[in-house]
Amino acid sequence: MSRMRRISSGSPFEDKIGYCRAVVAGGFVHVAGTVAAGPDVPEGVVDQCRSAFKVIEGALKEAGCGFADVVRVTYMLQDRTEFEACWPVLAETFGDARPAATMIECGLIDPKYRIEIEVTALAPAQG
């Protein structure tokens, strides 16, 4: 049995850059930093947040878990003043799970992106 399982989202950047959307290893699912997906990236930070969470949700589902299993989340924003607008989306997404969280203001790979999100979740028990 492999000690690691890699999950791809099919993004062309995975091959170009040399990464995968998620890695299941050591009892955890590590989801790479994720921005809004698709050719038509929404302009607003809230819509970009929702789009990133859809991609993350797909990776978690493929790994056999969901947002209730997330233990840590990191939010990276171009402008920290936009973070508060995302709070209702975060509360809706995680509900009572309430993972440990960090918000960082930084430059992202492209200025069109307003937010990037990465998560770590508990992997399902292997039996």
Secondary structure, 3 states (H helix, E strand, C coil): CCCEEEECCCCHHHHHHHCCCEEEECCEEEEEEECCCCCCCCCCHHHHHHHHHHHHHHHHHHHCCCHHHEEEEEEEECCHHHHHHHHHHHHHHHHHHCCEEEEEECCCCCCCCCEEEEEEEECCCCC
